[in-house]
Amino acid sequence: MLKWKQERNGATALLIQGARRVGKSTIAEEFARNEYTSYILIDFSKVSKAVADLFDDVSDLNYLFLRLQFIFNVQLHERSSVIVFDEVQLQPKARQAIKHLVKDRRYDYIETGSLISVRSKSRDILIPSEETKINLYPMDFEEFRWALGDDATIPLLRAAFEKKMSLGDAVHRKLMRDFRLYMLVGGMPQAVVAYIETNNFTEVDTVKRDIIALYEKDFGKIDSSGRAKALYDAIPAQLSRNASRYKVSTAIPDDKKDRIMSVIAEVEDSMTVNIAYHVDDPNIGLALTRNEDYFKMYASDTGLFVTLAFKDKDITENVIYEKLLNDKLSANLGYVYENMIAQMLRASGKDLYYHTIPYAEGKKYYEVDFLISDRHKIAPIEVKSSGYKSHKSLDEFSAKYSERIMNRYVIYTKDYKRENGVEYLPVYMTMFI
């Protein structure tokens, strides 16, 4: 956000995109408060008709700005004030007006909105090209630690990662406890606040259920038949099967993926999910051989994923809470860690890809969980939910594509080590890859 303010200097508006309840409104107002002499925040979810109607005609900007200053009792200053359009999708004409407002150059503009609603409400307007878009994800592990008053751990971890050093049993055990807590609570700001204020997982789970219910309601805006909701709700079951792809026909019986491609694309655009696509010929240009017929779908927040897996049962029946808290997560619940790694890679700006290699008999597959670009080559990643160090899939991939590989990673639950050309990373170091 600071980079946008300094480099664009009013030439574009900033559009903060993200799923519902990830903190877009909060961060926009905090930025406005800290970085400008004054600001006006227009929340279109509760604004008066008088304010909303101002954007029906923006031919006289002097009148528009004068009215806004009187209504909000805020004095605007040229090139040192910002106007925030919160939930801008609820007043599409305000977003359409961005073209003229930016050209005027008197003030800066920040827009926030969830992509589901932004897209559905923007179909009948001229979308402004004068927007710089940034994505806001759920809080990552570092931000979670900040919320708990810890700003020292992650810089120390980064230094250890860069020096390729192990941390020792005692430190590692503490970090794993901290990380498992993050997996359970998740990175949705309301859930984090609930944990800090109550220290009660039932309260946290209630908040997460409310957010899931909100998402499911939003999915109705994508597809009123309920297919988008069904795709989202089936994520835990799909991952638990350890299949090589998301099977749409299982999530939505009597339907085929090619008939709901647009629904899948809009669910992905909503940023409530992260999708990893199969790469048919893994090389530096991973996107060049992306196969959209084969994909895996993950929840954008692992805390929500934990609740989603048992959303039709009481929290006391949610075995993931109990097993994660007690460090007893069995191999058949390893998909929780896989979802977490997908979330961490996506939050660090990486697109998600994976690759499968058929067994000699062709009926089963070796699967490399994630592939990322690594300088002029690629890096395969295999995820383990325990300290188990076997990595047959990684070995098969490395043998087949050895000349294309820069680094090889096994992400697991033990301390850092490097052995036979493979880096074994504790899960909390994933963010540094």
C-alpha positions in Angstrom: 0.0 0.0 0.0 2.9 2.4 0.8 4.5 1.5 -2.5 1.3 2.3 -4.4 1.0 5.7 -2.6 4.6 6.7 -3.2 5.0 5.4 -6.7 1.6 6.1 -8.3 1.1 9.4 -6.5 -2.6 9.6 -7.3 -2.4 8.2 -10.9 -4.5 5.2 -10.0 -6.9 4.1 -7.3 -6.0 1.2 -5.0 -8.4 -1.7 -5.1 -8.0 -4.1 -2.2 -9.4 -7.5 -3.2 -10.0 -10.4 -1.0 -12.5 -12.8 0.5 -15.1 -11.6 3.0 -13.9 -10.9 6.5 -10.2 -10.9 5.8 -9.8 -7.3 7.1 -10.0 -5.2 4.0 -12.0 -2.4 5.6 -9.9 -2.3 8.7 -6.6 -2.1 6.9 -7.9 0.5 4.5 -9.0 2.8 7.3 -5.9 2.3 9.3 -3.7 3.2 6.3 -5.8 6.3 5.6 -5.5 7.4 9.3 -1.8 6.9 9.4 -0.7 8.0 6.0 -2.9 11.1 5.2 -3.7 14.4 6.7 -7.4 13.6 6.5 -9.7 11.0 5.0 -13.3 10.3 4.3 -14.5 6.7 4.6 -17.7 5.9 2.7 -19.1 2.6 3.7 -21.6 1.7 1.0 -23.1 -1.0 3.2 -24.7 1.6 5.4 -24.3 4.9 3.7 -27.3 7.3 3.4 -29.2 7.6 0.1 -28.0 11.2 -0.1 -24.4 10.1 -0.3 -25.0 7.1 -2.6 -26.9 9.3 -5.0 -24.0 11.7 -5.4 -22.3 9.3 -7.7 -25.2 9.2 -10.2 -23.7 12.3 -11.7 -20.0 13.2 -11.3 -19.8 15.8 -14.0 -19.3 18.5 -11.3 -16.5 17.3 -9.0 -16.3 20.5 -7.1 -19.9 20.0 -6.0 -19.2 16.3 -5.2 -16.2 17.1 -3.0 -18.0 20.0 -1.2 -21.0 17.8 -0.4 -18.8 15.0 0.9 -16.9 17.3 3.2 -20.1 18.8 4.6 -21.8 15.4 5.1 -18.8 13.8 6.8 -17.6 17.0 8.5 -14.0 16.4 7.2 -11.9 18.9 5.4 -10.0 17.4 2.4 -6.6 18.7 1.4 -5.2 18.4 -2.1 -2.7 15.6 -2.5 -2.7 14.8 1.2 -6.2 13.4 1.7 -7.8 10.1 0.7 -11.3 8.9 0.1 -12.1 5.3 0.9 -14.9 3.5 -0.9 -15.6 0.6 1.4 -17.7 -2.2 0.0 -17.6 -0.4 -3.3 -19.4 -3.2 -5.1 -22.7 -2.0 -3.4 -22.5 1.3 -5.4 -21.1 0.3 -8.8 -21.4 3.9 -10.1 -18.9 5.0 -7.4 -16.4 2.5 -8.9 -17.2 3.7 -12.4 -16.5 7.2 -11.3 -12.9 6.3 -10.4 -11.8 7.1 -13.9 -12.9 10.8 -13.5 -11.8 11.1 -9.9 -8.3 9.8 -10.6 -7.9 12.1 -13.6 -8.8 15.0 -11.4 -5.7 14.2 -9.2 -6.8 16.2 -6.1 -7.1 13.2 -3.8 -6.2 9.6 -3.5 -8.8 6.8 -3.6 -8.9 3.3 -2.0 -11.6 0.8 -2.8 -12.4 -2.4 -1.0 -14.7 -5.2 -1.9 -15.1 -9.0 -2.1 -14.6 -10.4 -5.6 -17.8 -12.3 -5.7 -19.8 -9.2 -5.2 -17.5 -6.9 -7.1 -17.9 -9.1 -10.2 -21.6 -9.7 -9.9 -22.4 -6.0 -9.3 -20.0 -4.6 -11.9 -21.4 -6.2 -15.0 -23.4 -3.1 -16.2 -20.7 -0.5 -15.6 -17.5 0.6 -17.3 -14.7 -1.0 -15.2 -12.0 1.6 -14.7 -8.6 0.8 -15.9 -7.1 3.3 -13.5 -6.9 0.8 -10.6 -3.9 -0.9 -8.9 -5.2 -4.2 -7.5 -3.7 -5.9 -4.5 -4.8 -9.1 -2.9 -5.4 -9.4 0.8 -5.2 -12.9 2.3 -6.0 -14.3 5.8 -3.3 -13.4 8.4 -0.2 -15.5 7.9 1.8 -17.1 10.7 3.9 -13.9 11.2 0.9 -11.7 11.5 -0.7 -14.2 13.8 2.3 -14.0 16.1 2.1 -10.2 15.9 -1.5 -10.4 17.1 -0.3 -12.4 20.1 2.3 -9.8 21.0 5.3 -11.7 19.4 7.3 -9.8 16.9 10.7 -11.6 17.5 10.0 -15.2 16.4 9.7 -14.8 12.7 12.9 -12.6 12.1 14.8 -15.2 14.1 13.3 -18.0 12.1 14.2 -16.3 8.9 17.8 -15.9 10.0 17.9 -19.6 10.9 16.5 -20.6 7.5 19.0 -18.4 5.7 21.9 -20.0 7.7 20.5 -23.5 7.1 20.6 -24.3 10.8 18.5 -26.5 13.0 16.9 -25.0 16.1 17.2 -27.8 18.7 14.5 -29.9 20.2 13.2 -27.5 22.8 12.8 -24.5 20.5 11.3 -26.7 17.7 8.7 -28.2 20.0 7.6 -24.7 21.2 7.4 -23.5 17.6 5.3 -26.5 16.6 2.9 -25.9 19.4 2.6 -22.2 18.3 2.1 -23.3 14.7 -0.5 -25.9 15.6 -2.4 -23.2 17.4 -2.3 -21.0 14.3 -3.6 -23.9 12.2 -6.6 -24.3 14.6 -7.5 -20.7 15.0 -6.6 -19.7 11.4 -5.9 -16.3 10.0 -9.4 -14.7 9.8 -9.1 -11.6 12.0 -12.4 -12.1 13.8 -11.4 -15.6 14.8 -8.0 -14.4 16.0 -9.7 -11.7 18.1 -12.1 -14.3 19.6 -9.1 -16.5 20.6 -7.2 -13.6 22.2 -10.3 -12.3 24.1 -11.7 -15.6 25.3 -9.0 -18.3 25.0 -11.9 -20.6 24.1 -12.0 -22.7 21.0 -15.8 -23.0 21.1 -16.0 -19.2 20.7 -13.4 -19.3 17.9 -15.3 -22.1 16.2 -18.6 -20.1 16.4 -16.9 -17.2 14.6 -15.6 -19.4 11.9 -19.0 -21.1 11.4 -20.5 -17.6 10.9 -17.9 -16.8 8.3 -18.4 -20.1 6.4 -22.2 -19.4 6.5 -21.5 -16.0 5.0 -19.4 -17.5 2.2 -22.0 -20.0 1.4 -24.6 -17.3 1.1 -22.3 -15.4 -1.2 -21.9 -18.5 -3.4 -25.5 -18.2 -4.1 -24.6 -15.0 -6.0 -22.4 -17.1 -8.3 -24.8 -20.0 -8.9 -28.2 -20.1 -7.4 -28.4 -23.9 -8.0 -26.0 -24.5 -5.1 -23.2 -25.9 -7.1 -20.6 -23.4 -5.9 -21.6 -24.0 -2.3 -21.3 -27.8 -2.9 -17.8 -27.4 -4.4 -16.6 -25.5 -1.3 -18.2 -27.7 1.2 -16.7 -30.8 -0.3 -13.1 -29.6 0.0 -12.2 -31.6 3.2 -13.8 -34.8 1.8 -12.0 -34.4 -1.5 -8.6 -33.9 0.1 -9.2 -36.8 2.6 -9.5 -39.2 -0.3 -5.9 -38.5 -1.3 -6.9 -38.6 -4.9 -4.8 -37.0 -7.7 -7.5 -34.4 -8.5 -10.7 -32.8 -7.3 -13.6 -35.0 -8.6 -16.4 -32.7 -9.5 -18.8 -35.6 -10.1 -18.3 -36.7 -6.5 -19.0 -33.3 -5.1 -21.9 -32.7 -7.4 -23.5 -36.0 -8.6 -24.8 -36.1 -12.1 -22.8 -33.1 -13.1 -19.6 -32.8 -15.1 -16.7 -30.4 -14.6 -16.9 -29.1 -18.2 -20.5 -27.9 -17.5 -19.5 -25.9 -14.5 -16.1 -24.4 -15.6 -17.4 -20.9 -15.1 -18.6 -21.7 -11.6 -15.2 -23.1 -10.7 -13.5 -20.0 -12.1 -15.7 -17.7 -10.0 -15.2 -19.7 -6.8 -11.4 -19.4 -7.4 -11.8 -15.7 -8.1 -13.7 -15.2 -4.8 -10.4 -16.0 -3.0 -12.2 -18.3 -0.6 -10.3 -21.2 -2.1 -6.8 -21.9 -3.4 -6.5 -24.1 -6.5 -3.5 -26.1 -7.5 -3.4 -27.1 -11.2 -1.7 -30.1 -12.6 1.4 -29.3 -14.7 1.7 -31.8 -17.6 5.3 -30.9 -18.5 7.0 -29.3 -15.4 9.5 -26.7 -16.4 10.4 -23.1 -15.6 7.2 -21.9 -17.3 4.8 -23.9 -15.1 1.7 -22.1 -16.4 2.5 -23.1 -20.0 1.4 -26.7 -19.5 -1.3 -26.1 -16.8 -4.0 -28.7 -17.2 -7.3 -27.1 -16.1 -9.0 -30.5 -16.2 -6.9 -31.7 -13.3 -6.8 -29.6 -10.1 -6.9 -29.7 -6.4 -9.0 -27.3 -4.3 -8.0 -26.0 -0.8 -9.7 -23.7 1.6 -8.0 -20.3 1.7 -7.8 -20.4 5.5 -6.9 -23.6 7.3 -8.7 -22.5 10.4 -11.9 -22.4 8.3 -10.9 -25.7 6.8 -10.8 -27.3 10.2 -14.3 -26.1 11.0 -15.6 -26.9 7.5 -14.5 -30.5 7.9 -16.9 -30.9 10.9 -19.4 -28.1 10.3 -22.4 -30.3 10.7 -21.3 -31.6 14.1 -20.6 -30.0 17.4 -17.0 -28.8 18.1 -16.6 -31.5 20.7 -16.7 -34.0 17.8 -14.1 -32.3 15.8 -11.2 -34.7 16.2 -8.8 -32.3 14.3 -8.9 -29.9 17.2 -8.1 -32.6 19.8 -5.4 -34.3 17.7 -3.7 -31.1 16.6 -3.6 -29.7 20.2 -2.1 -32.9 21.5 0.2 -33.4 18.5 -1.5 -36.7 17.6 -2.5 -35.9 14.1 -2.5 -39.2 12.3 -1.4 -39.8 8.7 -5.0 -39.9 7.5 -5.5 -36.3 8.7 -2.4 -35.2 6.8 -4.5 -33.2 4.4 -4.8 -30.5 7.1 -1.1 -29.8 6.7 -1.4 -30.0 2.9 -4.1 -27.3 3.1 -1.8 -25.2 5.3 1.1 -25.4 3.0 -1.1 -24.4 0.0 -2.2 -21.4 2.1 1.3 -20.4 3.0 2.6 -20.6 -0.5 -0.3 -18.6 -1.9 0.1 -15.9 0.7 3.8 -15.5 -0.3 2.7 -14.8 -3.8 3.2 -18.2 -5.4 0.8 -19.8 -7.8 0.0 -23.4 -7.0 0.9 -26.4 -9.2 1.5 -30.1 -8.8 2.6 -33.1 -10.9 1.9 -36.8 -11.0 3.9 -39.6 -12.4 2.2 -43.0 -13.1 3.5 -46.2 -11.6 5.0 -48.6 -14.1 1.7 -50.5 -14.2 -0.1 -47.2 -14.8 -2.9 -47.6 -12.2 -1.5 -45.4 -9.4 0.6 -42.3 -9.3 3.5 -40.7 -7.6 2.5 -37.2 -6.7 4.6 -34.2 -6.0 2.4 -32.0 -3.8 3.6 -28.6 -5.0 5.9 -27.2 -7.7 7.2 -23.6 -7.6 9.5 -21.6 -9.8 13.0 -21.4 -8.4 15.1 -18.9 -10.2 15.6 -20.4 -13.7 14.5 -23.8 -12.6 11.8 -25.4 -10.5 11.5 -26.8 -6.9 9.4 -29.8 -6.1 7.8 -29.9 -2.6 6.5 -33.0 -0.8 4.4 -32.5 2.3 4.5 -34.9 5.3 2.2 -34.6 8.3 4.8 -36.3 10.6 8.5 -36.7 10.9 8.5 -39.6 8.4 11.2 -38.9 5.9 10.4 -41.3 3.1 9.8 -39.3 -0.2 9.4 -41.8 -3.0 7.4 -39.3 -5.1 10.1 -36.7 -4.8 12.7 -39.2 -5.7 10.8 -40.3 -8.8 10.3 -36.7 -9.9 13.9 -35.9 -9.3 15.1 -38.8 -11.3 12.9 -37.9 -14.3 13.5 -34.1 -14.3 16.9 -33.8 -12.6 18.1 -31.1 -15.1 15.2 -28.9 -14.3 15.4 -28.9 -10.5 17.1 -26.2 -8.4 16.1 -27.3 -4.9 14.1 -30.2 -3.4 12.0 -29.8 -0.3 10.3 -32.1 2.2 8.1 -30.1 4.5 7.4 -32.0 7.7 7.0 -31.7 11.4 10.6 -32.2 12.6 13.5 -29.8 12.9 15.5 -28.5 9.9 18.0 -30.7 8.3 19.7 -31.1 4.9 20.5 -34.6 3.7 21.4 -36.1 0.3 20.5 -32.9 -1.5 17.0 -32.6 0.1 16.1 -29.8 2.5 13.8 -31.0 5.3 11.9 -28.0 6.4 9.7 -27.7 9.5 6.3 -26.5 8.4 6.6 -23.1 10.0 9.5 -22.3 7.6 7.4 -22.8 4.5 7.0 -19.0 4.2 10.7 -18.5 3.4 10.9 -20.8 0.4 
